[in-house]
Amino acid sequence: MKRCFLLFASLVFLGAGALKAERVMVIADPHVIASSLLTAGTAQDEMMSSNRKMLDLSEPAFLALIDTALLHHPDLVLLPGDLTKDGEKVSHELVAQQLGRLRTAGIQVLVIPGNHDISNPSSYSYIGDQKTKVANISDAEFDAIYADFMPSAATARDADSHSYVAEPFPGVTVLAIDGAHANAGTGSLSENTQNWLLAQADQAAEKGHLIIGMCHWQLLEHFDGQSSLESACRLSNADAFRDKLIAHGVHLVLTGHFHVNGTTTWVSESNPNDSIVEITTGSPITYPCPYRWLVVPDDRTGVAVATDDIESLGAISDMNTYSRDWMREHATAMIPNLALRAWGKVDNNWDRVETALGKVGMAWMSPILKAKLPSTDEARIDLVQRHLGKHAVNLYLFHSEANENERPEEGQALADSLYKGMDGMMKEVFGSLEVLGVFSALAREMAEEPLQSLVEDVTQRGKANENLTNDLFPMLRLNKPWVNPSTAVENISETDEAEAAFDMLGRPVRQAAPGQVIIRGKKKVMKH
């Protein structure tokens, strides 16, 4: 495990209030399957052959993170869902027993379920060559197993879901948002649950609390067009609920589900001085095996975030290389679904093809060209695999490493390889037709939004609320007005000006506001 966190914690916010800074650990999507349900053999091999998750390492990885928490002793550990592989009762009992070690050590723990955790029909054991159904858990059993890690008071719990509100330490409210309750895996919130959550947010805002939302599903897009390509990654009513949270004083949400580290900010369209930041944490059994640390300053004005990876695990001395190689080998299993979604986008946007053909006087060719498209799922997947598969896997690895904007040349080369692959696909489908240029331009236009957003690490690209937020080590000031956290205190350059002042994000300050933490001559002081 990395040991940079203690240094990191010493560098963040300086405060002058009566409260103390608090440290929070975030473990997302551990997907634990108890080792008693998993032994070497053909059943396990078949299950893992098409899975990007290193499920055979899920129990030891989770135990290692528990040991890490016991070593660093944060004030709070948050787990935003997908605690188990597929909701196996014995796996849940293992997770709860390990979380109990933290509670015994005086560390608070809060959990919510994810889409894998409750009433999951896919709960199996994989022993030798036998795949056998095992018991899963109900909503009531989830409450019973994790009773020590959710509030018990009825006033702190939503009657219709596992949503709850907690005050783990003074000045901070955790708003746990359960989008998994009573659904078949798609994240959603009933109107009653939304209203309950917003009422709890109002009460916390009235107290002047920093409100930390915790939800398994993402509320924000982490690259433009994500909702179209990966619709299941976000709450079904994410945009509307996002705006309601902002209006009710929630400016920070912690999520999981997507298995990739990302931090993004949405600036309110109705109020440019208001915003919400979402920190998505990847899975410890998916490359690069991350977990997060948050430091909440004593003035409760924001959070400083650090990201660590599991560096070694048992006999595996280099988890970064091991997990990257695993991902490269197994990410190809994701291509068929992505391919069919992309083809669906082509089908649903064929009117744009007709418009483009019409501009060059060839609208009459639309039905002829459409008939040339591969008609079966198998043929469509094969075409994508041959022309785009390798490049898509490379892009996924690149995206998994986060902060893509720090490697612009590599990112653009990946995007260009995908554009070239699309040209090759169309040439194979349409031959040397003179309309090939029309199709190439149109395909690039349709792919450009998500591709360039990914490789540039920018959301709302080219719009008024365009955002680039550090994915791994942001220092977030969440009090209004919102300020883009583009640099960190470590990036302050040397200066000969004795009175040069910088804010906590490393930007020059001409006139410090009362109470603002600033840096003069590399020393932090409070402006009174």
Protein Blocks (a to p, Z undefined) as FASTA:
>chain_A
ZZklmmmmmmmccdfbfbdcddddddehklpacfkloccdjklmmmmmmccbdfklmmmm
mmmmmmmmmmnopabdcdeejjbfnopaklmmmmmmmmmmmmmnopacdddddfklgopa
kbccdehjaccddddddfklmmmmmmmmccfbfklpcfkbcbdcddfbghiacddddfkg
opahiacddfklmmmmmmmmmmmmmnopacddddfbafbdfbehklmmmmmlpcfklmmm
mmmmmmnopabdcdehkopacddddddfklmkbccdddddddfkbcehiaddddddfkop
accddddddfbgcjblblmlmmmmmmmmmmmmmmmmmmmmmmmmmmmmmmmmmmmmmmno
pmmmmmmmmmmpcfbfklmmmmmmmmmmmmmmmmmmmmmngpmllmmmlmmmmmmmmmmm
mmmmmmmmnomafklmmmmmmmmmmmmmmmmmmmnopghehiaklccddfklcccdfbdc
ddddfbcfklpccdfbfklccdfkopacfbdcehiacdeehiacddZZ
